[in-house]
Amino acid sequence: MAFKLANKFKKGSATLAAVTADTFDGATDVDPVTDEITLTAHAFVANQPVRLTEGANTTPVGLFNDNVYFILVVDVNTVQLSKRPGGSAINITADGVGTITLTPVEAIEFPSAAQKLAFMVDGTSMLVRFCYHFDANKQIWQDWTAGSVSTPTDAALVTGFNVVSIEGVGDYSYIFN
């Protein structure tokens, strides 16, 4: 899974293969002083998009459940998370509790002037999530599911957007204007 720019022809498609998520203990693997997360022998690469999920646990303070972040590789056993590719590390101010999961996702950046977006997904457990502006410093999600075509309808979402994340196994395509 990767981070990429939307196709200049305003449409694109791809096939997603199965991925392996990585987990860490929110209480013992997070260092609020350095904002680092220990993931022994992780396979993440710089700027790789991941979705953080906490399950019934508690997310480290500064991170949010179900948000998409971008990997900053510190070393083979340590990462930091950023709100945007190549951005600065998120300030983690306190540990979490329990097992936290980082799942690789595909992320596509669209021009902020784009007003309409349509996705078609055909696969297993495909999830398309719409993220409002990087610069808004928050993530507002609208989900699409397998076999569906959808366009943003919420007024906050149709005023311009930057990133969409896709996860699951199967094919997707999009068009925008």
C-alpha positions, 0 to 999 in steps of 0.5 A, a space after each residue: 500500500 502506498 501514498 500517491 497523487 490522483 491521476 492527472 486525467 481525473 480517473 484511476 484504478 488499482 488492485 489491492 492485495 492482502 496486507 499484514 497489520 502490525 500491533 503495539 502495546 499502548 502502555 509499553 511500546 509508546 514513548 511520549 518523550 520522543 513520540 516514538 512507537 516500538 514495533 520490533 522488526 517492522 516492515 513499514 517504509 517512510 510516508 506509508 499510510 496506515 489506519 490506527 485502530 484501538 479496538 476496545 483499548 485506549 489510544 495514546 493521547 495525541 492519536 485518534 482511533 480510526 484515523 489515517 497517519 503516515 509513517 516516519 521510520 526512525 529505525 527497524 524497530 521504531 516509528 513515529 506517526 505524522 498527519 501528512 506525508 513527510 510531516 513532523 511527528 505527532 506529539 504523543 503526550 501520554 501512553 495508551 492502554 492495550 493493543 493498538 493496530 496499524 493497518 497499511 492502507 492505500 492513500 490518494 491525494 486529490 487537488 483541494 479544488 476537487 468538488 466531486 468524487 465517485 468511487 467504485 469498489 469491488 472486492 472483499 471487505 473494501 473500505 474507502 474513507 474520505 478525509 477532509 483537508 490536510 490543512 484543516 488539521 482534522 479528519 472527517 470520514 465518510 465510508 463507502 463499502 464493497 460493490 458501491 458507488 458513492 459521492 460525498 454529500 455532506 456540505 463540509 466534504 464537498 467544499 474541497 478535499 485532499 486524501 482518501 484512503 482505501 483498504 481491503 482486498 480487491 479492485 477500486 476505481 475513481 473519477 473526480 472533478 
